[in-house]
Amino acid sequence: MIHATEREGWFDDVPAHINSHWIVERIQVWLEAEALPFMMGVLATVDNNGQPASRTVAIREVTAEGLLFFTQSGSAKVAELSAKPSASFTFMLPHTQRQVTVVGKVQPLDANENSSYWETYDQERRLRFLVYGTKSGQPLEKQQHLDEELTALRARYRDRLPERPSAYVGYRIVPETVKFYQLNAHRLSDAVSVLRTEDEWTLQRYVP
């Protein structure tokens, strides 16, 4: 647990001109303090009918360009992002009693970027994606069918790595608003919002 004294003044050293690198650095510090085994949070989207949906998603990278994640082209979130390319993503950090929410436009990666990240996967991760990635969301009679398909793929690709299927696609959430919240034991909780207006960022404290 982070001590109260380590939290105080966390946003007092704000530079005169905030940029994306400064914001990303703050997000990364919080994620590192939480000591996550991997970066994961809740992605929220909206479909054409205004129906909201949320699900847990792993984030591959947090950079000045945005939050990067990968998924299957046939998934519900891809359909929703194609219709309405905006999303909210929340990192829940229970150990340090913090939360970071990023809201912004969502941009698909191009084929070259998708292929580059696919090349970083080992054999097992590629094979598992081949099993479920090409038929995401489809009805399944028995889990055993997927297990059998994975076994067959292991035999088929025993001596070579499978190439990237077109169903493997990546997206970046480009931040427009970033909200930092931390629960404090010895004083009132902190809530800070950083808002992008054109090419500038402004920071505002608000009541939690």
TORTOR-96381 format. One record per residue: residue in three letters; x, z, y of N, C-alpha, C, O in turn. Coordinates in steps of 0.02 Angstrom, whole numbers, plus 32768, in hexadecimal, padded with zeros to 4 digits. Layout:
<atoms>
ALAXZYXZYXZYXZY
...
</atoms>
This chain:
<atoms>
MET802A80007FC4800080008000802C8000803E805D80258042
ILE801B7FD7806F803F7FD580AE802B801180D87FEF801F80E0
HIS805C803480F5804D806F811E8031805A8161803E80238179
ALA800C808781807FEB807981BF801E806681F58011803A821E
THR8057808881F68089807A822A80A48033822580B880168257
GLU80A4801781E980BD7FD381E0808B7F9F81F8809D7F668204
ARG804B7FB481FF80177F86821580137F83826180027F4F827D
GLU80227FBA828280177FBF82CA80437F8D82EF807E7F8582E0
GLY80267F6D8320804B7F3D834880577EFA8327807F7ED2833F
TRP80357EEE82F080427EB182CA80357E7282F380567E4082EA
PHE80027E7583207FF27E3B834980057E4683927FEE7E2183BE
ASP80307E76839F80447E8383E4807C7E5483FC80867E4B8438
ASP80A07E3783CC80D87E0B83DE80C37DC283DE80E87D9783C5
VAL80897DB483F9806F7D6F83FA80947D46842E80997D5C8468
PRO80AF7D0C841C80D27CE3844E80A27CC5848180657CC48476
ALA80BE7CAE84B780947C9184ED806E7C5484D380357C4884E6
HIS808F7C2D84A980707BF1848E80707BF5844280A57BF08423
ILE80367BFE8425802F7C0383DC802E7BBD83BF800F7B9083DA
ASN80517BB48387804F7B74836380407B808319803C7BB98302
SER80397B4982F580277B4D82AE805B7B728286804A7B968257
HIS809B7B6A829780D07B8B827180CB7BD7827880D57BFB8247
TRP80BA7BEF82B380B37C3782BE80797C528294807F7C888276
ILE80427C2E829280077C43826B80177C44822080077C7481FD
VAL80377C0F820880497C0B81C280787C4481AE80717C618178
GLU80A77C5581DA80D57C8B81CC80AF7CCD81C280C07CF48196
ARG807C7CD981EC80547D1681E5802E7D1681A3802A7D498182
ILE80117CDD81927FEC7CDA8152801C7CE88118800B7D0D80EA
GLN80567CC9811980867CD180E3809E7D1980DC80A87D3180A5
VAL80A87D3B811580BD7D81811480887DAC80F180997DD780C8
TRP80497D9F810080137DC580E0800F7DB6809680057DE4806D
LEU80177D77808380157D65803D804F7D84801680467D9B7FDE
GLU808A7D84803480C47DA2801480BC7DEE800C80D07E0A7FDA
ALA809E7E0E803F80947E56803B80637E68800380697E9D7FE5
GLU80347E3D7FF680037E487FC180227E407F7B80087E5A7F4A
ALA805A7E1B7F78807D7E0F7F39804F7DEF7F0580497E077ECD
LEU802F7DB87F1880027D957EEB80297D717EB5805F7D577EC2
PRO800F7D6F7E7780317D487E43802E7CFD7E53805B7CD87E41
PHE7FF97CE87E747FF37CA57E907FBD7CA87EC67F947CD57EC6
MET7FBE7C777EF37F907C787F2C7F4C7C5F7F167F447C277EFE
MET7F197C897F207ED67C787F0C7EA47C977F3C7EB07CCD7F56
GLY7E6C7C757F467E387C8F7F727DF87C6A7F667DF07C477F34
VAL7DC97C727F947D867C557F8D7D7E7C1A7FBD7D867C227FFA
LEU7D6E7BE07FA17D617BA47FC87D167B9B7FCF7CF27B9A7F9D
ALA7CFE7B94800C7CB77B8B80197CAB7B4680387CCD7B328067
THR7C797B23801E7C677AE080367C1B7ADC803D7BF77B0A802A
VAL7C047AA480587BBD7A9880617BAD7A51804B7BD37A238059
ASP7B757A4880287B637A0480127B3779E180457B2A79FB807B
ASN7B2179A580347AF9797C80627AB8799E80777A9D799080AD
ASN7A9E79CA804D7A5F79EC805C7A697A2F807F7A397A54808A
GLY7AA77A3D80917AB57A7C80B27ABA7AB780837ABC7AF18099
GLN7ABD7AA980427AC17ADE800F7B0A7AF5800A7B367ACC7FFB
PRO7B187B3580147B5D7B4D80107B737B577FC87B4A7B637F9C
ALA7BB47B537FBE7BD17B607F7C7C157B7F7F857C397B6E7FB5
SER7C287BAC7F597C6A7BCB7F5D7C867BD27F177C627BD87EE6
ARG7CC87BD27F147CEB7BD97ED47D337BEE7EE17D4E7BE37F18
THR7D517C0C7EAE7D977C207EB47DC47BE47EA97DBB7BBD7E7A
VAL7DF57BDC7ED67E237BA37ED47E6B7BBC7EDE7E777BE97F07
ALA7E997B9F7EBA7EE07BAF7EC37EFC7B827EFA7EF17B467EFB
ILE7F227BA17F277F437B7C7F5C7F8B7B6E7F487FB07B9B7F35
ARG7F9E7B2F7F4D7FE17B1C7F3880157B2C7F6E804B7B457F5F
GLU80047B1D7FAC80337B297FE4800D7B3D80227FD47B29802E
VAL802E7B66804B80167B76808E804C7B6080BF80817B7F80C2
THR803F7B2B80E480707B118113804E7B05815780127B0F815E
ALA80767AEE8188805B7ADF81C980277AA781C67FFE7AA081F3
GLU802A7A7E81927FFA7A4881897FB77A61816F7F847A40817B
GLY7FB67A9A814D7F787AB481337F807AD480EF7FB77ADF80D7
LEU7F477AE480D07F457B03808E7F397ACC805A7F087AA7805E
LEU7F667AC6802B7F647A907FFA7F497AA97FB77F5F7ADD7F9D
PHE7F197A847F9C7F007A947F597EF07A537F347EE87A1E7F52
PHE7EEC7A597EF17EDF7A1F7EC67EA17A2D7E9C7E917A667E8C
THR7E8079F77E8A7E4279FE7E637E3479BD7E3D7E5F79917E3A
GLN7DF879B77E217DE4797C7DFC7DB479537E277D88796E7E48
SER7DBC79127E267D9378E77E517D4878EB7E407D1F78DD7E6B
GLY7D3778FE7E037CF179027DF07CD279467DFD7C9879517DEA
SER7CF679737E1C7CDC79B77E277CA979B87E5F7CA8798B7E89
ALA7C8079EC7E607C4D79F37E947C6D79FA7ED97C5279DF7F0A
LYS7CA57A1D7EDE7CC47A277F207CDD79E67F3D7CDB79DD7F7A
VAL7CF379B77F137D0979767F2D7CCD79507F497CD379317F7E
ALA7C9579527F277C5879317F407C4379507F827C2F792C7FB0
GLU7C4779927F867C3379B47FC47C6379A57FFD7C4D799A8036
LEU7CA479A47FEF7CD5799680237CD2794D80397CE2793D8072
SER7CBE7920800C7CB678DA801F7C7C78D1804F7C7F78A8807D
ALA7C4778F980457C0D78F580707C18791A80B17C05790180E7
LYS7C36795480AD7C43797D80E97C8A799980E37C9479CD80C4
PRO7CBB797781017D01798980F97D1879C581227D4979C08148
SER7CF679FC811C7D097A3B813B7D017A7281087CD87A6E80DB
ALA7D297AA7810F7D267ADE80DF7D3F7B1E80FE7D5F7B1F8132
SER7D2E7B5580DC7D487B9780ED7D6C7BB180AF7D537BAB8077
PHE7DA67BCF80BA7DCC7BEA80827DE17C3180947DFC7C3E80CA
THR7DD67C6080667DE67CA680727E167CC1803D7E097CBE8002
PHE7E4E7CDC80557E7C7D02802A7E647D4B802B7E637D6A8060
MET7E537D667FF27E427DAD7FEB7E827DD27FD57E9F7DC17FA2
LEU7E967E047FFC7ED47E277FF07EC57E727FE87ED27E998015
PRO7EA97E867FAF7E907ECA7FA67EC67F007FA67EBA7F377FBE
HIS7F037EF07F8D7F377F227F8A7F4B7F3A7FD07F557F767FDB
THR7F517F0C7FFE7F637F1C80437F277F2380707F2E7F2F80AC
GLN7EEB7F1B80537EAC7F2380767EA77EF280B27E987F0580EA
ARG7EB57EB480A27EB57E8080D57E8D7E4380BE7E7B7E3D8083
GLN7E807E1780EE7E5C7DD980E07E717DA581137E787DB4814F
VAL7E7B7D6780FB7E8A7D2F81287E587CF881187E517CE380DE
THR7E367CDF814B7E067CA881437E1C7C6D816D7E297C7481A9
VAL7E207C33814E7E337BF581707DF77BC6816E7DDC7BB98139
VAL7DE47BAD81A87DAD7B7D81AD7DC77B3E81CD7DEB7B4081FF
GLY7DB57B0481B07DCE7AC681CE7DB77A8881A97D917A8B8178
LYS7DD07A4F81C07DC17A1081A07DEB7A0A81617E217A27815B
VAL7DD179E381317DF479DA80F27E07799180EA7DDD796480F0
GLN7E47798480DD7E61794080D77E7B793380907EA0795C8075
PRO7E6878FC80717E8278EB802E7ECA78D380327EDE78B48063
LEU7EF178E17FFF7F3578C87FFA7F32787F7FE47F0278697FC4
ASP7F6678597FF57F6878147FDD7F8578127F977F9C78457F7C
ALA7F8377D77F787F9777D07F327FE077E47F277FF178027EF4
ASN800B77D57F57805277E67F50805D78317F4F8084784B7F27
GLU803A78547F7C8040789D7F7D802678BB7F3C804478E97F20
ASN7FEC78A37F257FD078BC7EE7800178B37EAD800B78E07E84
SER802078797EAA8050786B7E74808D78987E7980A778AF7E46
SER80A578A47EB680E078CE7EBF80D479157EA680FF79337E86
TYR809979317EB5808A79757E9E807D79767E52808E79A67E31
TRP805E79427E398053793E7DF0809579417DCB809979607D95
GLU80C879237DE6810A79227DC5812979677DBF815779707D98
THR811079987DE6812C79DB7DE2810E7A047DA981267A3A7D9A
TYR80DA79EA7D8880B97A0E7D5280DE7A057D1080FA79D07D02
ASP80DE7A3A7CE880FC7A357CA680CA7A147C7680927A047C89
GLN80E07A0A7C3980B779E77C0780737A087BFB804079E77BF9
GLU80757A4B7BF280377A6E7BE180037A697C1A7FC87A5F7C0C
ARG80197A717C577FEA7A6E7C8F7FCC7A287C967F917A217CA7
ARG7FF479F67C897FDA79B17C8C7FA779A67C557F7279877C61
LEU7FB579BD7C197F8779B37BE17F4579D87BEC7F1079BD7BDD
ARG7F497A147C077F0C7A3A7C147EE17A177C487EA37A167C43
PHE7F0279FA7C7A7EDB79D57CAC7EB979987C8D7E8079887C9E
LEU7EDC79767C607EBF793B7C407E80794E7C197E5179267C13
VAL7E7F798C7BFE7E4579A17BD67E0879AB7C027DD279907BF3
TYR7E0F79D07C397DD479DF7C607DCF79B87CA17D9879B17CBE
GLY7E06799E7CB97E07797E7CFB7DDF793D7CFF7DC7792C7D35
THR7DD9791A7CC97DB678DA7CCA7D6B78E07CBD7D4778AF7CBF
LYS7D54791D7CAF7D0D79267CA07CF279687CBC7CC879897C9E
SER7D0C797A7CF67CF979B87D177CAE79BB7D237C90798C7D3D
GLY7C9079F37D117C4979FE7D1E7C1A79E17CEB7BDE79ED7CEE
GLN7C3379BB7CBB7C08799D7C887BF179D27C557C167A017C48
PRO7BB679CA7C397B9E79F97C067BCD79FB7BCA7BEB79C87BB7
LEU7BD37A367BAC7C007A3F7B737BDB7A657B3C7BC07A9B7B47
GLU7BD97A477B007BB57A667AC97BDC7AA07AAC7BC07AD67AA0
LYS7C1D7A967AA07C467ACA7A827C8B7ACA7AA37CA87A957AB1
GLN7CA67B067AB07CE97B0D7ACB7D1C7AEF7A9B7D527AD87AB0
GLN7D0C7AF17A5C7D397AD77A287D4B7A8D7A347D817A777A23
HIS7D1D7A687A527D2A7A217A5E7D657A197A8E7D8E79EB7A85
LEU7D6A7A447AC07DA17A407AEF7DE37A557ACD7E177A387AD9
ASP7DDF7A897AA37E1A7AA07A7F7E357A687A527E727A5E7A4D
GLU7E087A467A317E1D7A107A047E3C79D67A2B7E6C79B77A15
GLU7E2079C87A667E3B79927A8F7E8279A47AA77EAE79797AA8
LEU7E8C79E37AB97ECF79F87ACF7F0179F27A977F3A79DD7AA1
THR7EED7A057A5B7F1A79FF7A217F2D79B67A157F6679A77A06
ALA7EFC79897A1B7F0979427A117F3879277A477F6378FD7A38
LEU7F30793D7A847F5A79267ABB7FA2793F7AB37FD1791C7AC4
ARG7FAA797B7A997FED79957A8D8012796A7A5B804E795E7A62
ALA7FEE79527A29800D792679F7801C78E27A15805178C47A09
ARG7FEE78C97A3D7FF578867A5A802F78837A8B805378517A8E
TYR803978B97AB2806D78B97AE580A778E67AD280C679067AFD
ARG80B678EA7A9280EB79157A79812E79027A988157792E7AA6
ASP813A78C17AA2817C78AA7AB8817C788E7AFE81AE78707B13
ARG814678957B228144787B7B67811278A07B9180E478C07B77
LEU811C789C7BD280EF78BD7C0180B6788E7C1580C378537C22
PRO807978A67C178042787B7C2C8045786D7C76805978987C9E
GLU803278307C898031781D7CCF7FF4783B7CF27FC578527CD2
ARG7FF7783B7D347FC078597D5A7F8078317D517F7F77F57D5D
PRO7F4A78537D3D7F0978317D3B7EEC782D7D827EFD78567DAC
SER7EC377FC7D8E7EA677F37DD07E7A782E7DE47E6C78387E1F
ALA7E6478567DB37E38788F7DC17E5E78C87DE27E3F78F67DFD
TYR7EA078C87DDF7EC878FD7DFD7ED178EE7E487EF378BF7E5A
VAL7EB179177E727EB1790A7EBA7EBF794A7EE17EAD79817ECB
GLY7EE079427F1A7EF1797B7F437ED079777F887EC079417FA0
TYR7EC879B17FA77EAA79B57FEA7ED079E980137EED7A187FF9
ARG7ECE79DE80557EE97A1080837EB27A2780B27E8E79FF80CF
ILE7EAD7A6880B97E817A8580EC7EAA7A8C812B7EDA7AB3812E
VAL7E997A66815E7EBE7A67819D7E9D7A9B81CA7E657A9181E0
PRO7EBF7AD281D97E9F7B0981FD7E887AF882437EAB7AD8826A
GLU7E4C7B0E82527E317B0C82977E267B5382B07E2A7B6082EC
THR7E167B8082817E0F7BC782917E2F7BEF82587E247BE0821D
VAL7E567C22826A7E737C4F82387E617C96824D7E6E7CAB8286
LYS7E427CBB821F7E2E7D00822E7E557D3082027E577D2A81C5
PHE7E757D6182237E9A7D9582007E737DD782067E5D7DEA823D
TYR7E6B7DF981CE7E487E3A81CF7E707E6A81A47E847E59816D
GLN7E7A7EA781BE7E997EDA81957E767F1D819F7E677F3281D8
LEU7E697F3E81687E497F7F81687E7E7FB581727EB17FB5814F
ASN7E737FE281A27EA3801681B17E87805A819F7E4D806881AC
ALA7EB1808481817E9A80C6816C7E9A80F881A57E70812581A7
HIS7EC980F281D47ED1812482087EBB810E824D7EC08134827C
ARG7EA280D282537E8680B982927E56808282827E4F806D8248
LEU7E34806982B57E02803582AA7E237FF582907E5D7FE7829E
SER7DFD7FCF826A7E177F93824B7E267F5D827F7E087F5B82B5
ASP7E567F32826E7E697EFA82997E467EBA82847E417EAC8248
ALA7E2E7E9482B47E127E5282A77E2A7E2382DF7E1D7E2F831A
VAL7E4C7DEF82CB7E697DC082FA7E577D7982E67E5C7D6782AB
SER7E427D5183157E317D0B83097E607CDE83317E6D7CEA836C
VAL7E7A7CAA83107EA57C7983317E807C36832E7E727C1C82F8
LEU7E727C1A83687E487BDE836D7E6F7BA4838A7E927BAA83BC
ARG7E687B6A83687E887B2D83817E597B0883B17E1F7AFB83A0
THR7E737AF783EC7E4F7ACC841B7E7D7A93842D7EAE7A9B8452
GLU7E6D7A5784117E997A1D84167EDD7A2E83F97EE17A3A83BC
ASP7F137A2F84207F557A3D84057F6D7A8384157FA87A91840C
GLU7F417AAF842B7F547AF2843E7F2E7B2584137EF77B1883FB
TRP7F4D7B60840C7F2E7B9783E77F257BD284167F507BDF8440
THR7EEE7BF584107EE27C3184367ED17C6A84067EAE7C6083D4
LEU7EEA7CA684177EDE7CE083EC7EAE7D0F840F7EB47D1C844B
GLN7E7E7D2983E87E4C7D5684047E3D7D8E83D27E2E7D828398
ARG7E427DCB83EA7E2B7E0383C27DDF7E0683C57DC17DF583F8
TYR7DC07E1D838F7D787E24838F7D647E6183667D8C7E7A833E
VAL7D287E7983717D0F7EB2834D7CFF7E9E83057CDA7E6E82FA
PRO7D1B7EC282D37D0F7EAF828D7CC57EAF827C7CB37EA08243
</atoms>
